[in-house]
């Protein structure tokens, strides 16, 4: 009696070859499993691979007495695996499942033969999984998907399913074989994490919303108090404080509207803040023009967004209050861009030019002293250019 696999059994040979490939894939996949359970599975899979190699190698086939014994050994082998195995014909009719597969889906081989397996698939997943699988099956391509099944005990289980085509010696598609893994615990854990994440996001949105509202209330109280002050210098101090508080409130408003609570789109923030300041200081558009040039993809952390907003507030305020006095006309330009992991913010005006003796580090103005302190907080640099325009240039790292 011939000790090698019978060449007249191409389906068995193809099934064993594909099965061997899938065992190897599963062996690579379990590397991320906890170490206490990994060695035992690794040992089992190594034994399985050795026996599959023996079944496919004519020189080592002395361990196999006959073809039908080989098939019996393959079936016994598949029942020892920690994941489910199934086979189907070209039309997708199930022809075989191992005991682990029956254990996972909660139905026996007799209950799964043919198309009856489809009735176990969750109703919401049937249309989603069927068309892609049929398309790959007809093309002879491997396929992978995740879906839910209803067990005999009416339990919902999540499966990770892989299928691979089987070909005859002549290269003709003769069916498919596949593996299933029960990933219910993993899916439930993911759902719990997602629910917890959504809850935290809702709380963060509420926090930013309340901080914004509280800052706006403080800003309004300062404004009302300022209206009762006759001394213009004292009133200006109140109005400047109100402006700084409003710039901080605007950051929290941006975060409240954002999907990312750790980072702020600085481009949107700069455009909104400059327009707000332009309106606050009642600059006539026909006298002074505002130009805003921003890179739309500049994103920074919350820790950097607030100091950056306060810096912009001070520089814009300084340009609007001191750059254009009386009937002077001109333009205030705000530029924002990122390059080589650095953010550059520039505020310039072509109004009144700063005196040659001006030094930012020696200035006694509250606003510009605040700019120096905030730039240090950002670990950045600030430079002043005095030529035909007055330009303040602030640079700092994105991260």
C-alpha positions as CSV (number, residue, x, y, z in Angstrom):
1,X,0.0,0.0,0.0
2,X,1.4,3.4,-1.0
3,X,2.5,5.4,2.1
4,X,2.2,8.9,0.5
5,X,-0.9,11.0,0.1
6,X,-3.1,9.7,-2.7
7,X,-2.7,12.1,-5.6
8,X,-6.3,11.3,-6.5
9,X,-7.4,13.2,-3.4
10,X,-6.6,16.8,-4.4
11,X,-9.2,18.3,-2.1
12,X,-7.6,16.7,1.0
13,X,-4.1,17.8,-0.1
14,X,-5.3,21.3,-0.8
15,X,-7.2,21.4,2.5
16,X,-4.1,20.3,4.4
17,X,-1.9,22.9,2.7
18,X,-4.2,25.8,3.4
19,X,-4.8,24.5,6.9
20,X,-1.1,24.5,7.5
21,X,-0.8,28.1,6.3
22,X,-3.6,29.2,8.6
23,X,-2.1,27.4,11.6
24,X,1.1,29.3,10.9
25,X,-0.8,32.6,10.8
26,X,-2.5,31.8,14.1
27,X,0.8,30.9,15.6
28,X,2.1,34.4,14.7
29,X,-1.1,36.0,16.0
30,X,-0.8,34.6,19.5
31,X,2.5,36.3,20.2
32,X,0.5,39.1,21.9
33,X,-1.3,36.8,24.2
34,X,-0.5,36.8,28.0
35,X,2.6,34.7,28.7
36,X,0.9,32.2,31.2
37,X,-1.2,30.7,28.4
38,X,1.1,31.3,25.4
39,X,3.6,28.4,25.9
40,X,0.9,25.7,26.0
41,X,-0.7,26.9,22.8
42,X,2.6,27.3,21.1
43,X,3.5,23.7,21.9
44,X,0.2,22.4,20.6
45,X,0.5,24.4,17.4
46,X,4.1,23.2,16.8
47,X,3.0,19.6,17.2
48,X,0.2,20.3,14.7
49,X,2.6,21.9,12.2
50,X,5.0,18.9,12.5
51,X,2.2,16.4,11.7
52,X,0.9,18.5,8.8
53,X,4.4,18.7,7.3
54,X,4.7,14.9,7.7
55,X,1.4,14.5,5.9
56,X,2.6,16.6,3.0
57,X,6.2,15.2,2.8
58,X,6.5,11.8,1.0
59,X,9.9,11.1,2.6
60,X,8.3,11.3,6.1
61,X,5.1,9.6,5.2
62,X,6.1,6.3,6.8
63,X,4.2,7.5,9.8
64,X,1.0,7.5,7.7
65,X,-0.3,4.0,6.8
66,X,-2.8,5.0,4.1
67,X,-4.8,7.9,2.6
68,X,-7.9,7.3,4.6
69,X,-5.8,7.0,7.8
70,X,-4.2,10.4,6.8
71,X,-7.7,11.9,6.6
72,X,-8.7,10.5,9.9
73,X,-5.5,11.8,11.5
74,X,-6.1,15.3,10.0
75,X,-9.7,15.3,11.4
76,X,-8.4,14.2,14.8
77,X,-5.7,16.9,14.6
78,X,-8.2,19.7,13.8
79,X,-10.3,18.8,16.9
80,X,-7.2,19.5,19.1
81,X,-6.8,23.1,17.9
82,X,-7.8,26.1,20.1
83,X,-9.7,27.7,17.2
84,X,-12.5,26.6,14.9
85,X,-11.9,25.0,11.5
86,X,-14.5,24.8,8.7
87,X,-14.5,23.9,5.0
88,X,-17.0,24.7,2.2
89,X,-17.5,24.0,-1.5
90,X,-17.3,26.6,-4.3
91,X,-20.9,27.6,-3.7
92,X,-20.2,28.3,0.0
93,X,-22.1,25.3,1.3
94,X,-20.4,24.1,4.5
95,X,-19.0,20.6,4.3
96,X,-17.0,20.3,7.5
97,X,-16.5,21.9,10.9
98,X,-14.3,20.7,13.8
99,X,-15.4,20.3,17.4
100,X,-14.0,23.7,18.5
101,X,-16.0,25.4,15.7
102,X,-19.2,23.6,16.9
103,X,-18.4,24.7,20.4
104,X,-17.9,28.3,19.4
105,X,-21.1,28.7,17.3
106,X,-23.1,26.3,19.5
107,X,-24.3,24.1,16.6
108,X,-23.2,20.7,15.5
109,X,-21.9,19.7,12.1
110,X,-25.3,18.3,11.1
111,X,-26.9,21.6,12.0
112,X,-24.3,23.6,10.0
113,X,-24.1,21.6,6.8
114,X,-25.1,23.6,3.7
115,X,-26.4,27.1,4.0
116,X,-28.0,26.6,7.4
117,X,-25.0,28.3,9.0
118,X,-26.2,31.6,7.6
119,X,-29.3,31.5,9.9
120,X,-27.0,31.6,12.9
121,X,-25.4,34.9,11.7
122,X,-26.9,38.0,13.5
123,X,-29.6,39.5,11.3
124,X,-27.9,42.9,11.3
125,X,-24.7,41.4,9.9
126,X,-25.9,39.1,7.2
127,X,-26.2,41.6,4.3
128,X,-22.9,43.2,5.3
129,X,-20.8,40.1,5.3
130,X,-22.4,38.0,2.5
131,X,-21.6,40.1,-0.6
132,X,-17.9,40.7,0.1
133,X,-17.4,37.1,0.9
134,X,-19.1,35.9,-2.2
135,X,-17.1,38.3,-4.3
136,X,-13.8,37.1,-2.8
137,X,-14.9,33.5,-3.0
138,X,-15.6,33.7,-6.8
139,X,-12.3,35.4,-7.4
140,X,-10.4,32.8,-5.3
141,X,-9.1,35.4,-2.9
142,X,-8.5,35.1,0.9
143,X,-11.1,36.8,3.0
144,X,-11.3,38.1,6.6
145,X,-14.3,39.6,8.5
146,X,-15.8,40.0,11.9
147,X,-19.4,39.4,12.7
148,X,-21.9,38.2,15.3
149,X,-23.6,34.8,15.6
150,X,-26.5,33.6,17.7
151,X,-25.7,30.3,19.5
152,X,-28.2,27.6,20.3
153,X,-28.5,29.1,23.8
154,X,-29.4,32.4,22.2
155,X,-26.1,34.0,23.2
156,X,-24.5,36.6,20.9
157,X,-20.9,35.9,20.1
158,X,-18.4,37.8,18.0
159,X,-16.3,35.9,15.6
160,X,-13.1,36.7,13.7
161,X,-13.2,34.7,10.5
162,X,-10.5,34.0,8.0
163,X,-11.0,32.0,4.8
164,X,-8.6,30.9,2.0
165,X,-9.3,29.3,-1.3
166,X,-8.4,25.6,-2.1
167,X,-7.3,24.6,-5.6
168,X,-6.9,21.3,-7.3
169,X,-3.6,20.1,-8.9
170,X,-4.9,21.6,-12.2
171,X,-5.3,25.0,-10.5
172,X,-9.1,24.8,-10.4
173,X,-11.0,26.4,-7.4
174,X,-12.6,23.5,-5.5
175,X,-13.7,25.2,-2.3
176,X,-12.6,27.2,0.7
177,X,-11.3,26.4,4.2
178,X,-11.2,28.8,7.1
179,X,-10.7,29.4,10.8
180,X,-12.9,31.2,13.4
181,X,-11.9,32.7,16.7
182,X,-14.2,33.7,19.5
183,X,-13.5,37.4,20.1
184,X,-16.6,38.2,22.2
185,X,-14.6,39.2,25.3
186,X,-12.4,41.4,23.3
187,X,-15.4,43.1,21.6
188,X,-17.2,43.6,25.0
189,X,-14.1,45.1,26.4
190,X,-13.8,47.4,23.4
191,X,-17.4,48.5,23.8
192,X,-16.9,49.2,27.6
193,X,-13.8,51.2,26.8
194,X,-15.6,53.1,24.1
195,X,-18.6,53.8,26.4
196,X,-16.2,55.0,29.1
197,X,-14.4,57.2,26.6
198,X,-17.6,58.8,25.3
199,X,-18.6,59.5,28.9
200,X,-15.3,61.2,29.6
201,X,-15.5,63.2,26.4
202,X,-19.0,64.4,27.4
203,X,-17.7,65.4,30.8
204,X,-14.7,67.2,29.2
205,X,-17.1,69.1,26.8
206,X,-19.2,70.1,29.8
207,X,-16.2,71.3,31.7
208,X,-14.9,73.4,28.8
209,X,-18.4,74.8,28.3
210,X,-18.7,75.8,31.9
211,X,-15.2,77.3,32.0
212,X,-16.0,79.3,28.9
213,X,-19.3,80.5,30.4
214,X,-17.7,81.4,33.7
215,X,-14.9,83.4,32.0
216,X,-17.5,85.2,29.9
217,X,-19.5,86.1,33.1
218,X,-16.2,87.5,34.6
219,X,-15.6,89.4,31.4
220,X,-19.1,90.9,31.5
221,X,-18.7,91.9,35.1
222,X,-15.4,93.7,34.4
223,X,-17.0,95.4,31.4
224,X,-19.9,96.7,33.6
225,X,-17.5,97.8,36.3
226,X,-15.4,99.6,33.7
227,X,-18.4,101.6,32.4
228,X,-18.7,103.2,35.9
229,X,-15.1,104.4,35.9
230,X,-14.5,108.0,34.8
231,X,-10.7,107.9,34.7
232,X,-9.8,106.8,31.2
233,X,-6.5,105.2,32.2
234,X,-8.2,103.1,34.9
235,X,-11.0,102.2,32.5
236,X,-8.4,101.1,29.9
237,X,-6.8,98.7,32.5
238,X,-10.2,97.1,33.1
239,X,-10.9,96.8,29.3
240,X,-7.5,95.2,28.7
241,X,-8.2,92.6,31.5
242,X,-11.5,91.9,29.9
243,X,-9.9,91.3,26.6
244,X,-7.4,88.8,28.1
245,X,-10.1,86.9,29.8
246,X,-12.1,86.8,26.6
247,X,-9.1,85.3,24.7
248,X,-8.9,82.5,27.3
249,X,-12.6,81.9,27.1
250,X,-12.3,81.5,23.3
251,X,-9.8,78.6,23.7
252,X,-12.3,76.7,25.8
253,X,-15.0,77.5,23.3
254,X,-12.8,76.0,20.6
255,X,-12.2,72.9,22.6
256,X,-15.9,72.5,23.4
257,X,-16.6,72.5,19.6
258,X,-13.7,70.3,18.8
259,X,-13.5,66.5,18.6
260,X,-10.0,66.5,20.1
261,X,-9.9,67.8,23.7
262,X,-6.1,67.6,24.0
263,X,-5.2,69.8,21.0
264,X,-6.5,73.1,19.6
265,X,-6.6,74.1,15.9
266,X,-4.6,77.3,16.3
267,X,-5.5,78.5,12.8
268,X,-9.2,78.7,13.5
269,X,-8.5,80.2,16.9
270,X,-6.2,82.9,15.5
271,X,-8.8,83.9,12.9
272,X,-11.6,84.1,15.4
273,X,-9.6,86.0,18.0
274,X,-8.2,88.6,15.6
275,X,-11.7,89.4,14.2
276,X,-13.0,89.7,17.8
277,X,-10.2,92.1,18.8
278,X,-10.7,94.1,15.6
279,X,-14.3,94.5,16.5
280,X,-13.6,95.1,20.3
281,X,-11.4,98.1,19.7
282,X,-13.9,99.5,17.2
283,X,-11.4,100.0,14.4
284,X,-13.0,101.5,11.3
285,X,-12.5,99.1,8.4
286,X,-12.2,102.0,6.0
287,X,-9.3,103.4,8.0
288,X,-7.5,100.3,9.1
289,X,-7.6,97.0,7.2
290,X,-7.1,93.6,8.8
291,X,-5.3,90.9,6.9
292,X,-5.1,87.3,8.3
293,X,-2.8,84.7,6.6
294,X,-2.9,81.4,8.4
295,X,-1.8,77.9,7.6
296,X,-5.0,75.8,8.1
297,X,-3.2,72.8,9.7
298,X,-1.4,74.3,12.7
299,X,-2.5,72.4,15.8
300,X,-1.0,72.8,19.3
301,X,-1.7,71.5,22.8
302,X,-4.1,73.3,25.2
303,X,-1.0,74.2,27.3
304,X,0.4,76.2,24.4
305,X,-2.9,77.5,22.9
306,X,-3.7,79.7,25.9
307,X,-0.3,81.5,26.1
308,X,-0.3,81.8,22.4
309,X,-3.8,83.4,22.4
310,X,-2.7,85.8,25.2
311,X,0.4,86.8,23.2
312,X,-1.7,87.4,20.1
313,X,-4.1,89.4,22.2
314,X,-1.4,91.7,23.5
315,X,0.3,92.2,20.1
316,X,-3.0,92.9,18.4
317,X,-4.0,95.3,21.1
318,X,-0.7,97.1,20.9
319,X,-0.9,97.4,17.1
320,X,-4.5,98.7,17.1
321,X,-4.1,101.1,20.1
322,X,-0.6,102.5,19.4
323,X,0.0,101.8,15.7
324,X,-2.8,104.0,14.4
325,X,-3.4,107.3,16.2
326,X,-5.9,109.9,15.1
327,X,-6.6,109.9,11.4
328,X,-3.8,107.4,10.4
329,X,-4.7,104.6,8.0
330,X,-3.0,101.4,7.2
331,X,-3.1,97.6,7.7
332,X,-2.6,95.1,10.5
333,X,-1.4,91.7,9.3
334,X,-1.5,88.5,11.3
335,X,0.5,85.6,9.9
336,X,0.6,82.0,11.3
337,X,2.4,79.0,9.8
338,X,4.4,76.0,10.9
339,X,7.7,74.8,9.5
340,X,10.1,72.0,10.7
341,X,8.0,71.4,13.8
342,X,8.0,75.0,14.8
343,X,5.1,77.5,14.9
344,X,5.6,81.1,13.8
345,X,3.2,83.8,14.7
346,X,3.7,87.3,13.3
347,X,1.8,90.5,14.0
348,X,2.8,93.6,11.9
349,X,1.4,97.0,11.1
350,X,2.4,99.8,8.8
351,X,1.2,102.6,11.1
352,X,3.4,104.4,13.6
353,X,6.9,103.1,13.6
354,X,8.6,102.2,16.9
355,X,11.5,104.4,18.0
356,X,15.0,103.3,17.4
357,X,15.6,103.1,21.1
358,X,12.8,100.5,21.6
359,X,14.0,97.3,23.3
360,X,11.4,94.7,24.2
361,X,13.3,93.3,27.2
362,X,13.5,96.8,28.8
363,X,9.9,97.9,28.1
364,X,7.8,98.7,31.2
365,X,4.4,98.3,29.4
366,X,2.3,95.7,31.2
367,X,1.2,94.1,27.9
368,X,4.7,93.7,26.4
369,X,6.1,92.5,29.7
370,X,3.4,89.8,29.6
371,X,4.4,88.9,26.1
372,X,8.0,88.3,27.3
373,X,6.8,86.1,30.2
374,X,4.4,84.1,27.9
375,X,7.1,83.5,25.3
376,X,9.4,82.1,28.1
377,X,6.5,79.9,29.2
378,X,6.4,78.5,25.6
379,X,10.2,78.1,25.5
380,X,10.0,80.2,22.4
381,X,11.6,83.3,21.0
382,X,10.3,86.8,20.2
383,X,11.9,89.3,17.8
384,X,11.0,92.8,16.9
385,X,11.7,94.3,13.4
386,X,11.5,98.0,12.9
387,X,11.8,99.1,9.3
388,X,8.9,100.3,7.1
389,X,6.6,98.2,9.3
390,X,6.6,97.2,13.0
391,X,6.7,93.4,13.2
392,X,6.6,91.1,16.2
393,X,7.7,87.6,15.4
394,X,7.1,84.8,17.9
395,X,8.4,81.2,17.3
396,X,8.0,78.1,19.4
397,X,7.9,74.3,19.1
398,X,4.7,72.6,18.1
399,X,5.1,69.7,20.6
